[in-house]
């Protein structure tokens, strides 16, 4: 656990030893999303109202699918941009 903490802390240094800014940003955003979902689910259980569950799951699926699609598109684009030797 100590190595993981050092890895994330070293991302804020100017050295290339730690995590990249993209990874730290993605981790922070995903952590916020998890907290927001946990709060929403707690509210749903307290009020016994799950009417928006399918909407939230659809938005989550679309978000994850978009992120995976963008990564895949970027890799495919890089492969097609390479010139044969």
N, CA, C and O atoms as a GROMACS GRO file, in nm:
protein
  340
    1UNK      N    1   0.083  -0.119   0.000
    1UNK     CA    2   0.000   0.000   0.000
    1UNK      C    3   0.088   0.126   0.000
    1UNK      O    4   0.053   0.227  -0.060
    2UNK      N    5   0.200   0.116   0.066
    2UNK     CA    6   0.291   0.230   0.072
    2UNK      C    7   0.343   0.265  -0.067
    2UNK      O    8   0.358   0.383  -0.100
    3UNK      N    9   0.371   0.163  -0.149
    3UNK     CA   10   0.421   0.187  -0.284
    3UNK      C   11   0.316   0.256  -0.371
    3UNK      O   12   0.348   0.342  -0.452
    4UNK      N   13   0.189   0.217  -0.353
    4UNK     CA   14   0.081   0.277  -0.431
    4UNK      C   15   0.067   0.425  -0.394
    4UNK      O   16   0.052   0.509  -0.482
    5UNK      N   17   0.073   0.455  -0.266
    5UNK     CA   18   0.063   0.594  -0.222
    5UNK      C   19   0.181   0.676  -0.275
    5UNK      O   20   0.162   0.788  -0.322
    6UNK      N   21   0.300   0.620  -0.268
    6UNK     CA   22   0.418   0.690  -0.320
    6UNK      C   23   0.406   0.711  -0.472
    6UNK      O   24   0.448   0.814  -0.524
    7UNK      N   25   0.349   0.613  -0.541
    7UNK     CA   26   0.331   0.622  -0.686
    7UNK      C   27   0.240   0.739  -0.722
    7UNK      O   28   0.269   0.815  -0.814
    8UNK      N   29   0.128   0.754  -0.648
    8UNK     CA   30   0.037   0.864  -0.675
    8UNK      C   31   0.094   0.998  -0.631
    8UNK      O   32   0.075   1.098  -0.699
    9UNK      N   33   0.163   1.001  -0.519
    9UNK     CA   34   0.222   1.127  -0.473
    9UNK      C   35   0.332   1.173  -0.568
    9UNK      O   36   0.347   1.292  -0.593
   10UNK      N   37   0.409   1.079  -0.620
   10UNK     CA   38   0.517   1.118  -0.711
   10UNK      C   39   0.465   1.166  -0.846
   10UNK      O   40   0.542   1.217  -0.928
   11UNK      N   41   0.336   1.152  -0.871
   11UNK     CA   42   0.277   1.206  -0.994
   11UNK      C   43   0.278   1.358  -0.993
   11UNK      O   44   0.273   1.421  -1.099
   12UNK      N   45   0.285   1.417  -0.875
   12UNK     CA   46   0.285   1.562  -0.865
   12UNK      C   47   0.426   1.621  -0.871
   12UNK      O   48   0.442   1.743  -0.873
   13UNK      N   49   0.528   1.535  -0.874
   13UNK     CA   50   0.666   1.581  -0.890
   13UNK      C   51   0.692   1.610  -1.037
   13UNK      O   52   0.611   1.578  -1.124
   14UNK      N   53   0.805   1.670  -1.064
   14UNK     CA   54   0.842   1.698  -1.203
   14UNK      C   55   0.921   1.582  -1.264
   14UNK      O   56   0.961   1.589  -1.380
   15UNK      N   57   0.943   1.479  -1.188
   15UNK     CA   58   1.015   1.363  -1.239
   15UNK      C   59   0.919   1.267  -1.307
   15UNK      O   60   0.798   1.273  -1.284
   16UNK      N   61   0.970   1.179  -1.390
   16UNK     CA   62   0.884   1.085  -1.464
   16UNK      C   63   0.869   0.954  -1.389
   16UNK      O   64   0.839   0.851  -1.451
   17UNK      N   65   0.889   0.955  -1.260
   17UNK     CA   66   0.887   0.833  -1.180
   17UNK      C   67   0.746   0.788  -1.143
   17UNK      O   68   0.722   0.668  -1.129
   18UNK      N   69   0.654   0.879  -1.129
   18UNK     CA   70   0.521   0.847  -1.078
   18UNK      C   71   0.418   0.826  -1.186
   18UNK      O   72   0.450   0.811  -1.304
   19UNK      N   73   0.292   0.824  -1.143
   19UNK     CA   74   0.180   0.807  -1.234
   19UNK      C   75   0.166   0.931  -1.322
   19UNK      O   76   0.208   1.041  -1.285
   20UNK      N   77   0.108   0.912  -1.438
   20UNK     CA   78   0.089   1.026  -1.528
   20UNK      C   79  -0.032   1.108  -1.482
   20UNK      O   80  -0.117   1.059  -1.407
   21UNK      N   81  -0.039   1.231  -1.528
   21UNK     CA   82  -0.150   1.319  -1.492
   21UNK      C   83  -0.282   1.262  -1.543
   21UNK      O   84  -0.386   1.280  -1.479
   22UNK      N   85  -0.279   1.196  -1.657
   22UNK     CA   86  -0.401   1.136  -1.712
   22UNK      C   87  -0.455   1.028  -1.620
   22UNK      O   88  -0.576   1.019  -1.598
   23UNK      N   89  -0.366   0.945  -1.567
   23UNK     CA   90  -0.410   0.838  -1.477
   23UNK      C   91  -0.464   0.894  -1.346
   23UNK      O   92  -0.565   0.845  -1.294
   24UNK      N   93  -0.397   0.994  -1.292
   24UNK     CA   94  -0.443   1.053  -1.166
   24UNK      C   95  -0.576   1.124  -1.187
   24UNK      O   96  -0.664   1.116  -1.100
   25UNK      N   97  -0.593   1.192  -1.299
   25UNK     CA   98  -0.720   1.259  -1.328
   25UNK      C   99  -0.832   1.158  -1.344
   25UNK      O  100  -0.941   1.177  -1.289
   26UNK      N  101  -0.807   1.052  -1.418
   26UNK     CA  102  -0.909   0.949  -1.437
   26UNK      C  103  -0.945   0.883  -1.304
   26UNK      O  104  -1.062   0.856  -1.278
   27UNK      N  105  -0.846   0.857  -1.221
   27UNK     CA  106  -0.872   0.798  -1.090
   27UNK      C  107  -0.957   0.890  -1.005
   27UNK      O  108  -1.050   0.845  -0.938
   28UNK      N  109  -0.926   1.020  -1.005
   28UNK     CA  110  -1.002   1.116  -0.926
   28UNK      C  111  -1.147   1.127  -0.973
   28UNK      O  112  -1.239   1.131  -0.892
   29UNK      N  113  -1.165   1.131  -1.104
   29UNK     CA  114  -1.301   1.139  -1.159
   29UNK      C  115  -1.381   1.014  -1.126
   29UNK      O  116  -1.497   1.023  -1.086
   30UNK      N  117  -1.319   0.897  -1.141
   30UNK     CA  118  -1.389   0.773  -1.110
   30UNK      C  119  -1.422   0.763  -0.961
   30UNK      O  120  -1.528   0.712  -0.924
   31UNK      N  121  -1.334   0.812  -0.876
   31UNK     CA  122  -1.361   0.813  -0.732
   31UNK      C  123  -1.481   0.903  -0.702
   31UNK      O  124  -1.566   0.867  -0.620
   32UNK      N  125  -1.490   1.018  -0.765
   32UNK     CA  126  -1.605   1.107  -0.747
   32UNK      C  127  -1.734   1.042  -0.796
   32UNK      O  128  -1.839   1.056  -0.734
   33UNK      N  129  -1.726   0.971  -0.908
   33UNK     CA  130  -1.844   0.903  -0.962
   33UNK      C  131  -1.890   0.793  -0.867
   33UNK      O  132  -2.010   0.777  -0.845
   34UNK      N  133  -1.797   0.719  -0.810
   34UNK     CA  134  -1.833   0.612  -0.715
   34UNK      C  135  -1.900   0.672  -0.592
   34UNK      O  136  -1.999   0.617  -0.543
   35UNK      N  137  -1.847   0.781  -0.540
   35UNK     CA  138  -1.907   0.846  -0.423
   35UNK      C  139  -2.047   0.897  -0.456
   35UNK      O  140  -2.139   0.882  -0.376
   36UNK      N  141  -2.064   0.957  -0.573
   36UNK     CA  142  -2.196   1.008  -0.613
   36UNK      C  143  -2.296   0.894  -0.628
   36UNK      O  144  -2.412   0.908  -0.588
   37UNK      N  145  -2.253   0.783  -0.686
   37UNK     CA  146  -2.343   0.668  -0.700
   37UNK      C  147  -2.379   0.610  -0.564
   37UNK      O  148  -2.494   0.572  -0.541
   38UNK      N  149  -2.282   0.602  -0.474
   38UNK     CA  150  -2.310   0.548  -0.340
   38UNK      C  151  -2.412   0.636  -0.267
   38UNK      O  152  -2.503   0.585  -0.202
   39UNK      N  153  -2.397   0.768  -0.278
   39UNK     CA  154  -2.492   0.859  -0.215
   39UNK      C  155  -2.631   0.845  -0.278
   39UNK      O  156  -2.732   0.847  -0.207
   40UNK      N  157  -2.635   0.830  -0.410
   40UNK     CA  158  -2.764   0.815  -0.478
   40UNK      C  159  -2.832   0.684  -0.439
   40UNK      O  160  -2.952   0.681  -0.414
   41UNK      N  161  -2.755   0.576  -0.432
   41UNK     CA  162  -2.813   0.446  -0.395
   41UNK      C  163  -2.862   0.450  -0.251
   41UNK      O  164  -2.967   0.393  -0.220
   42UNK      N  165  -2.788   0.516  -0.162
   42UNK     CA  166  -2.832   0.529  -0.023
   42UNK      C  167  -2.964   0.604  -0.017
   42UNK      O  168  -3.055   0.564   0.057
   43UNK      N  169  -2.977   0.711  -0.094
   43UNK     CA  170  -3.101   0.788  -0.098
   43UNK      C  171  -3.216   0.703  -0.152
   43UNK      O  172  -3.328   0.710  -0.102
   44UNK      N  173  -3.187   0.622  -0.254
   44UNK     CA  174  -3.291   0.534  -0.310
   44UNK      C  175  -3.339   0.432  -0.208
   44UNK      O  176  -3.459   0.406  -0.198
   45UNK      N  177  -3.248   0.376  -0.132
   45UNK     CA  178  -3.287   0.279  -0.030
   45UNK      C  179  -3.368   0.346   0.082
   45UNK      O  180  -3.463   0.287   0.134
   46UNK      N  181  -3.330   0.468   0.118
   46UNK     CA  182  -3.401   0.536   0.227
   46UNK      C  183  -3.542   0.574   0.184
   46UNK      O  184  -3.635   0.567   0.264
   47UNK      N  185  -3.558   0.613   0.057
   47UNK     CA  186  -3.690   0.654   0.007
   47UNK      C  187  -3.764   0.540  -0.062
   47UNK      O  188  -3.881   0.554  -0.097
   48UNK      N  189  -3.696   0.426  -0.081
   48UNK     CA  190  -3.753   0.310  -0.150
   48UNK      C  191  -3.805   0.348  -0.288
   48UNK      O  192  -3.916   0.311  -0.326
   49UNK      N  193  -3.725   0.423  -0.362
   49UNK     CA  194  -3.762   0.471  -0.495
   49UNK      C  195  -3.647   0.442  -0.592
   49UNK      O  196  -3.545   0.512  -0.590
   50UNK      N  197  -3.665   0.341  -0.675
   50UNK     CA  198  -3.563   0.303  -0.772
   50UNK      C  199  -3.609   0.330  -0.915
   50UNK      O  200  -3.571   0.258  -1.007
   51UNK      N  201  -3.690   0.432  -0.932
   51UNK     CA  202  -3.748   0.460  -1.063
   51UNK      C  203  -3.644   0.506  -1.165
   51UNK      O  204  -3.664   0.488  -1.286
   52UNK      N  205  -3.534   0.565  -1.121
   52UNK     CA  206  -3.432   0.615  -1.213
   52UNK      C  207  -3.316   0.518  -1.231
   52UNK      O  208  -3.215   0.554  -1.292
   53UNK      N  209  -3.327   0.398  -1.179
   53UNK     CA  210  -3.216   0.303  -1.184
   53UNK      C  211  -3.177   0.270  -1.328
   53UNK      O  212  -3.058   0.268  -1.361
   54UNK      N  213  -3.273   0.244  -1.414
   54UNK     CA  214  -3.240   0.209  -1.552
   54UNK      C  215  -3.175   0.328  -1.625
   54UNK      O  216  -3.086   0.308  -1.707
   55UNK      N  217  -3.219   0.448  -1.595
   55UNK     CA  218  -3.159   0.567  -1.657
   55UNK      C  219  -3.014   0.583  -1.614
   55UNK      O  220  -2.927   0.609  -1.698
   56UNK      N  221  -2.988   0.568  -1.486
   56UNK     CA  222  -2.852   0.584  -1.435
   56UNK      C  223  -2.761   0.475  -1.492
   56UNK      O  224  -2.647   0.504  -1.531
   57UNK      N  225  -2.808   0.352  -1.497
   57UNK     CA  226  -2.727   0.244  -1.552
   57UNK      C  227  -2.702   0.263  -1.701
   57UNK      O  228  -2.595   0.229  -1.751
   58UNK      N  229  -2.800   0.317  -1.773
   58UNK     CA  230  -2.782   0.345  -1.915
   58UNK      C  231  -2.676   0.453  -1.936
   58UNK      O  232  -2.591   0.441  -2.024
   59UNK      N  233  -2.681   0.558  -1.855
   59UNK     CA  234  -2.582   0.665  -1.865
   59UNK      C  235  -2.443   0.610  -1.832
   59UNK      O  236  -2.346   0.643  -1.900
   60UNK      N  237  -2.433   0.527  -1.729
   60UNK     CA  238  -2.304   0.466  -1.694
   60UNK      C  239  -2.250   0.380  -1.808
   60UNK      O  240  -2.132   0.387  -1.842
   61UNK      N  241  -2.337   0.299  -1.865
   61UNK     CA  242  -2.297   0.211  -1.975
   61UNK      C  243  -2.250   0.294  -2.095
   61UNK      O  244  -2.150   0.261  -2.159
   62UNK      N  245  -2.323   0.400  -2.126
   62UNK     CA  246  -2.284   0.486  -2.239
   62UNK      C  247  -2.151   0.556  -2.212
   62UNK      O  248  -2.069   0.569  -2.303
   63UNK      N  249  -2.129   0.600  -2.089
   63UNK     CA  250  -2.004   0.667  -2.053
   63UNK      C  251  -1.886   0.572  -2.067
   63UNK      O  252  -1.785   0.606  -2.128
   64UNK      N  253  -1.899   0.454  -2.009
   64UNK     CA  254  -1.790   0.355  -2.016
   64UNK      C  255  -1.768   0.311  -2.161
   64UNK      O  256  -1.654   0.299  -2.205
   65UNK      N  257  -1.875   0.288  -2.233
   65UNK     CA  258  -1.863   0.250  -2.374
   65UNK      C  259  -1.795   0.356  -2.457
   65UNK      O  260  -1.715   0.325  -2.545
   66UNK      N  261  -1.826   0.482  -2.430
   66UNK     CA  262  -1.762   0.592  -2.502
   66UNK      C  263  -1.613   0.598  -2.470
   66UNK      O  264  -1.531   0.615  -2.560
   67UNK      N  265  -1.578   0.585  -2.343
   67UNK     CA  266  -1.437   0.589  -2.307
   67UNK      C  267  -1.360   0.473  -2.369
   67UNK      O  268  -1.249   0.492  -2.419
   68UNK      N  269  -1.418   0.355  -2.367
   68UNK     CA  270  -1.350   0.241  -2.429
   68UNK      C  271  -1.343   0.258  -2.580
   68UNK      O  272  -1.244   0.222  -2.642
   69UNK      N  273  -1.448   0.313  -2.638
   69UNK     CA  274  -1.449   0.336  -2.782
   69UNK      C  275  -1.346   0.439  -2.824
   69UNK      O  276  -1.282   0.423  -2.928
   70UNK      N  277  -1.330   0.544  -2.745
   70UNK     CA  278  -1.230   0.646  -2.778
   70UNK      C  279  -1.089   0.588  -2.770
   70UNK      O  280  -1.004   0.619  -2.854
   71UNK      N  281  -1.065   0.506  -2.671
   71UNK     CA  282  -0.933   0.444  -2.659
   71UNK      C  283  -0.908   0.352  -2.778
   71UNK      O  284  -0.799   0.352  -2.835
   72UNK      N  285  -1.007   0.273  -2.814
   72UNK     CA  286  -0.992   0.181  -2.927
   72UNK      C  287  -0.974   0.259  -3.057
   72UNK      O  288  -0.890   0.223  -3.139
   73UNK      N  289  -1.051   0.364  -3.076
   73UNK     CA  290  -1.039   0.446  -3.196
   73UNK      C  291  -0.900   0.508  -3.205
   73UNK      O  292  -0.841   0.514  -3.313
   74UNK      N  293  -0.848   0.554  -3.093
   74UNK     CA  294  -0.716   0.614  -3.093
   74UNK      C  295  -0.609   0.513  -3.134
   74UNK      O  296  -0.518   0.547  -3.209
   75UNK      N  297  -0.619   0.391  -3.085
   75UNK     CA  298  -0.520   0.289  -3.120
   75UNK      C  299  -0.533   0.249  -3.267
   75UNK      O  300  -0.432   0.229  -3.335
   76UNK      N  301  -0.656   0.238  -3.316
   76UNK     CA  302  -0.676   0.202  -3.458
   76UNK      C  303  -0.624   0.315  -3.547
   76UNK      O  304  -0.561   0.288  -3.649
   77UNK      N  305  -0.650   0.440  -3.510
   77UNK     CA  306  -0.606   0.554  -3.588
   77UNK      C  307  -0.454   0.559  -3.593
   77UNK      O  308  -0.396   0.588  -3.698
   78UNK      N  309  -0.387   0.531  -3.481
   78UNK     CA  310  -0.242   0.532  -3.480
   78UNK      C  311  -0.186   0.424  -3.569
   78UNK      O  312  -0.083   0.445  -3.634
   79UNK      N  313  -0.250   0.308  -3.573
   79UNK     CA  314  -0.201   0.198  -3.658
   79UNK      C  315  -0.218   0.231  -3.805
   79UNK      O  316  -0.132   0.197  -3.886
   80UNK      N  317  -0.329   0.296  -3.841
   80UNK     CA  318  -0.351   0.327  -3.982
   80UNK      C  319  -0.269   0.447  -4.029
   80UNK      O  320  -0.246   0.463  -4.148
   81UNK      N  321  -0.226   0.531  -3.936
   81UNK     CA  322  -0.145   0.648  -3.973
   81UNK      C  323   0.001   0.609  -3.998
   81UNK      O  324   0.075   0.686  -4.059
   82UNK      N  325   0.044   0.493  -3.952
   82UNK     CA  326   0.182   0.451  -3.972
   82UNK      C  327   0.206   0.422  -4.121
   82UNK      O  328   0.125   0.359  -4.188
   83UNK      N  329   0.317   0.470  -4.169
   83UNK     CA  330   0.349   0.447  -4.310
   83UNK      C  331   0.433   0.321  -4.322
   83UNK      O  332   0.529   0.302  -4.246
   84UNK      N  333   0.398   0.234  -4.417
   84UNK     CA  334   0.480   0.114  -4.435
   84UNK      C  335   0.619   0.148  -4.488
   84UNK      O  336   0.636   0.242  -4.565
   85UNK      N  337   0.715   0.070  -4.446
   85UNK     CA  338   0.853   0.096  -4.491
   85UNK      C  339   0.893   0.007  -4.604
   85UNK      O  340   1.005   0.016  -4.654
   0.00000   0.00000   0.00000
